[in-house]
Amino acid sequence: MRDKISQIKKEYLEKIGKAKSLTDLDTIFLALFGKTGQITQIPKEFPKIPKEDLKIITPLFIATKKELEQEIDKRRQEIREESYRKLENEKLDLTQTKTIKKQGHLHLATQFKKEIIDLFESLGFSQFDAPHVEWDKYNFEYLNVPKDHPSRDLWDTLYIDTSNLAVEPGQMALRTHTSNFWPRLMEKGQTPIRAMSFDRCFRYEAVDARHSHTFNQFEIAVVGENITMANLKYLSDYLLKAILGKEAKSRFRPKYYPFVEPGVGIDSLCVFCHGKGCKICSGTGWFEIAGAGMIHPNVFKFTKLDPKKYSGLAWGFGPDRILMLKHKFDDIRYLLEGDLKFLQKF
């Protein structure tokens, strides 16, 4: 047993002296004093040793155990001091460090909004904002869309729960279009009107590459005397050429909207396939960008204006789709997701 204790002492004193880190010392400590450590196991053999031999072995064991513990503690302190000295000698030179300043910019949709508003302000249009939570009469009824009219199926409307407001169900909704702003202006009876609105709309739609439940819409309304389709054509060409370039091609085709008569759909040649047909234009070669027409006589009647004296036009489009055309990206969701890799391109 004395030889065994001496051998353990010699072997582990050497290992302790060569330890380079606190982790090495932790491993050595467990090998000696852990639950199954070599020093821990020695006393379990004492009952087998004669009492006369124990008088010599026991003091040797205690001294060896104490010496190994002290050496481990001593080496721990040495390693800590070596680490401190290394840190003291280390220097961090900051003189060559350059601060990189990153400058942000307006969101692509916000840039486009400013561009469009500036474009029409130069023609004398004023900006007007209408409520997002709107009365049914301004969102539908005053726009020649009475209750139970089939045309209401054109919009997937998000109605507001009015059970706690003492309001009849179905009288309030998140507006489905920005068209609610022009009957509000028309009922004031102050003509002529040359107004625009660039704001959000809401519909209960599935989100895909071309649709979203929340989207922007830009719309103009002109009301006065002798307003004709010629004015509508001019404004349409004015916008398309300003934002898509002088080579932009457009076409008018008859289309039904309950609040205008006649109504037209305004298409632009698809910039992705140049008229050949792709998934963005649904294989037609053309991309519908706007709905327009002459304000329906019934809208004048609802808002107490004389349709025999006054006429008007309305023109609206989805700016997000125009941005897809202008910058040639194929998913409307890029404008809503806040992806910096995408937004920093513009």
C-alpha positions, 0 to 999 in steps of 0.5 A: 500500500505504501508503494501504491500511495507513493506511486500515485503521489509521484504520478499526479504531482507530475501531471499537476506541474504540467497542467496548462489550464484550470480545466486540466486541473479540474480533470486531475482533481476528479481523478484523485478526489472524485467519487471513484478517485484514486485517493478516495478509494484508498481508505476502503482498503484499510480494513484489510491491512494489519493494524501495525502497518496502518500506523505507518500507512495512515499518516502517509496517506493523510500527508499525501492527500494534503500535499496533492490538494495543496499542489492543485490549489497552488497550480490553480493560482499560478495559472490564474496569474499567468492569465492576468499577465497575458491580459495586462500585456495585451493591447487593443489598437483602436486608432485605425478603427473606422466608424461605418455610418449607415444612412437609412431612407424612406420605404419604397412605398413611401417614396412612391406615395410622395412621387405620385402626390407631387405629380398630381399636386402639380395639376392642382389636386389637393390631398384628402384623407377619409376614415379607415373605419367607415359608414356603409353609406359612404363606402357603398350606398352613396356610391350607387351600391344599395343593400342586397345589390349583387355588386357588393359581392365584388368586395370581401368586406370586413364588417365591424361588430357594432353590438356594443354601439347601439348601431344596426349590424352591417352599418360600419366596416373597414373601407374596401376602397378609397372611393369613400372620400369623394361622396364625402366631398361631394355632399358638401356641395363645394365645387369644383372638386379636384382631389386625391387620396393615397391611403390603405384599404382592407379586404378579406382576401387570401394573401398571394403574389398579387393580393393582400388583406391590407393594401394601398390605393390611390384615387382621384376625383374631379367634379365640375362642369363639362368634365368628359372622358377626354379628361380621364384619358389625359390623366391616365396617360399623364400618370402612366408615362410619368411613372413607367416612362414615355414608352409605356403603353395603355389601353381602355376597355369597357368594365363595370363599376357601380359608381361610374357610367361608363366605366373602363379598366385601364391596362398596361403592357406587362413589363415582365413578359412584354406582352407574351404572357406570364404568371404575373399578367395571367397569360394575357400580356397586359396588366390591369392597373386601374379602374376608372369612369365617369361618376354615376348620376345616382352618386350626384343625386345621393350627395345632393348635386345636380347631375344635369349641371355637374359631371365628374370622373374617378380614377383609382389604382393599386400603387403596390402593383404599379411598383411591381411593374416599375421595379420588376419584382413579382411578389406584392408581399415584399412591400409588407415583410420589411426584408432589408435585403429587398428594401435596400435595393431602392 
